Amino acid sequence: MKVSQTVNVLTSKALQNARKEKGYMFYSTGKKSFGDLYPPRKRCEKIKHLDILNEVYFDMTDAIKEKNNLEMEEYKNFHKNICEIIIHNSISKKNEVIKNIMRYCIELNGKKKQIEKDGIQKQSSTKWDSNSSTFNTVSNVSDTPFRDSEEEAIFEVIKGNVREYSNEFNSCDIGIILKCLIKIKRKDTQLISILLHHFFKRNMKFSQYGTLYVLNSFSKWKLLPQYENNFKLLCFNILQKLDDIEIKILCLMCNYVSSLYSFNRSCVANFIQRVCNFLVMKWGTRTVESAADNGITTVWTAESIHHAANACARVNYLNKEMFQLWKSLIEKRVSEFSLDELVSLTNAYSKFKSAEDANFLSLFVLIAEQVIKKSYALKPRHLSVLANSFNNACILHEKLFHIITDMSLMHISCFEPKQIVMIIHSYVNIGLLNNRLLDTIWNYAGEFIHEYTMQELSMLLQAYTKSSQHREIFFNQLIHRIYSYITSAYPFLKRGSHDSEKYDHQRYVHISALLSREDYLSTDLTDEKLPLLFYFIYHQKNYCAHQVEHHAGDHADHTDFVANDGRDELTTSNETTCGEYNSYNKVDNVHVNKVRNEKDEPNLPTFTYLINEKNQRNGRNSTNSDETILGVVPHYVEINGELHGKASYVLKESTDCRSVIMWRRVPNEEAEVPLPDGEKMENALIKHISKDINATLLCSVIYSLIKGNCLLQYELLICLSKLSIIFLRHFKSTELANVCVALSQAYIRASDENDRQNNIISRNQKEEKLNNPTQQTSQLTTNYANENAEYDEMLYNFSKRYLIVCIHFFDNVEFYLKKKKNAFTDVYSAYKFVTSFGSLRMDKYAPVALHVFRLHILLIKHLSYLPLQKMVKMRKA
């Protein structure tokens, strides 16, 4: 007996030494640790886990199987048993690398968990012995650099081995390595680039787990748009291999791909749609009764339903047939779902809005009952998502919201800023305005005001408006944060950028020529390019109006060549007019002392003309050398015996009045300028801005700011009006109508405020004149503000600026609506357009209001009496 025990001990030691010599264990510690993420649950799983203890992640065992199957195909000419012997009893160099990195990651995670446990124990020990805790802290700090340097050295060795044997890896090997890096949260860009390069090589065999883990790396590390072409190729390969992929893997792939929706909407949405259609065709015909009642194991697991529903909800692909199938499966097996999965499912089904209309009310009630049973495990994330989901589904489950209120008050200090916004927005929308949670949570919302995104700020503003709150300090903080958020991201909208609001034709032509270059949008938009792009889009309407005026002037018979003093024409000896210049009749900025420098522009041609008798009788033989004639050379003119045409010059009359010297050639500002593609420029700017703001968000902010709050924030309104001009063609008809209604109301109030300030100015001027009749008017206008506290110069200037920008917005809306030839789907949008234009009380907007009215003449009858009465009043006004 003793001899057998001795032999067993020696055998085990020999095996360990053999493994070490083979390089099987590259990185090891004395303490064994289990694989993480998915612990074994059943007896068969525990037995299976003992075989791979501390060598393979338990949730990656299926991937290792697939890896072995791919390697067996390399020995397809051998017998199957021989292949298994070769694989299990010989370790290639590339397999050593994979096992080493997996062992390294498993034991590194085990060490980190142990360090976290030790840290918790030391924190608790500080209550009893502060001296010992101080000593332990110092020793830990001294050990940390050594441990980090050791781990870094080992990782560098593994990294070098991966680089060396990367040519031998198959697709599953590469996926496994990337998954290991994800588990230790190690994003090494150089290693990722090498692995992806080899993964997308030609003739690489398809691996479902390798593909899954590569998609996971795209999702976890946000590798788009850097590897966008690789991502598209990967999605294409998956769609070609749908029949070879298990359903649980497909659902998980959809979940990973959907997380990249913001980077490439069309590609991601198309992928999810095609995969879901495939699932419906292949598995949707299997009834729930045959799967559950007859004892047949269904292909739809709880995890698969959760992942697929979450993916469809993210990309807003709401396939009713598939969601009905999942609803039936969930109702049959609701006890199998975890709390995380139940909460996620409520969020997915809430995308259908009203649960009663979509026939999902019973599902929400059932999930609410399960959540109430597990309410002891609710966390802030669960609470905020549940409140938001039941609000979107229009369900006020009193018992559930009572638990959400109690648990939220208990964990209120643990809420993240986004979760606080979701709770406030949900409670206000659902109608719980007097709930005790709201009174407490508003104060916490103000503490995180500088951490909110634009969407969260919009939700806060909307909730504040609907709840009829009167928190002046919070409201001012919120408005200031929205303004600073917009202007810091887009400086061309700032207060000091007044030049962008004024139209300068020469500047617009110059910017248009710059934007017309093919390489202008080839690179990223910089802070220098954005203001030019904004100026071009903002003043497109002004440029079109300028061109209309210019062409109208072209058709008039302008055949005279007029000097600055407005005298009659000068003609050549051939009675050929020297005019035909495009609206250059009067130029105010010509200085007579600007004479050509012969050194700068020598050898310029001259042409002479004879003064006809008419001009001589009119006294046009003056020898005043200070006279300057500015104009455009006609289409064809004789210069030094040659015909020259379509050129623009500045002409100066010589002292003898018998020759005109061309002394400077200038670009013809009135000629047709090749403009860049306006739609392309607009889309480029909107794509840049859409990272933070979109049309729906902008509409929500404007409507909440004006409709629900009496105080006008002019600085913010000016920025929002400018953004509305940019997003004009991207608004839905209802959104644009709401924006017009809100801005027109703000215009009325701003106009009244501006008139009030003007009345104060005129009143103060009259009082000053009566008191000081000898004082000059210029001094009066600078001193009245100090003597009358009612006058607010800043308010006057900002209200005036807003009026100008607002009119410019409505000019663009007018230009946009006149092109409309079809009626809107919502007749109330037409009603809002007509009333908003009518409230401005400007005759120039009457044609566009009448145009909108005519488009909807057959639909107007569906309006109630009050809207019709208001439209009639606006038309009469």
Buried (B, 14 or more C-beta within 10 A) or exposed (E): EEEEEEEEEEEEEEEEEEEEEEBBBBBEEEEEBBBBEEEBEEEEBEEEBEEBEBBBBBBBBEBBEBBBEBBBEEBEEEEEEEBBEBBEEEBEEBBBBBBBBBBBBBBBBBBEEEBEEEEEEBEEEBEEEEEEBEEBEEEBEEEEEEEEEEBEEBBEBBBEBBBEBBEEBBBBBBBBBBBBBBBBEBEEEEBBEBBBEBBBEEEBEBBBBBBBBBBBBBBBBBBBEBBBEBBBEBBEBBEEEBEEBBBBBBBBBBBBBBBBBEBBEEBBBBBBBBBBBBBBEBBBEBEBEEBBEEEEEBBBBBBBBBBBBBBBBBBEBBBEEBBBBBBBBBEBBBEEBEBBBBBBBBBBBBBBEEBEEBEBBEBBEBBBEBBBEEBEEBBBBBBBBBBBBBBBBBBEBEEBBEBBBBBBEEBBEEBEBBBBBBBBBBBBBBEBEEBEBBEEBBEBBBEBBEEBBBBBBBBBBBBBBBBEBEBEEBBEBBBBBBBEBBBEBBEBBBEEBEEBBEBEBEBBBBBBBBBBEEEBBEEEBEEEBBBBBBBBBBBBBBBEBBBEEBEEEEEEEBBBBBBBEEBEBBBBEEEBBBBBBBBBBEEEEBEEEEEBEEEEEEEBEEBEBEBBEEBEEEEBEEEEBEBBBBBBBBEEBBBEEEEBEEBBBBBBBBEEBEEBBBBBEEEBBBEEBEBBEBEEBBBBBBEBBBEBBBBBBBBBBBBBBBEBBEEBBBBBBBBBBBBBBBBBEBBBBBBBBBBBBBBBBBBEBBBEBBEBBEEBBEBBBEBBEEEEEEEEEEEBEEEBBEEEEEBBEEBBEBBBBBBEBBBBBBBBBBBBBEEBEEBBEBBBBBBBBBBBBBBBEEEEBBEBBEBBBEBBEEBBEEBEEEBEEBBEEBBEE
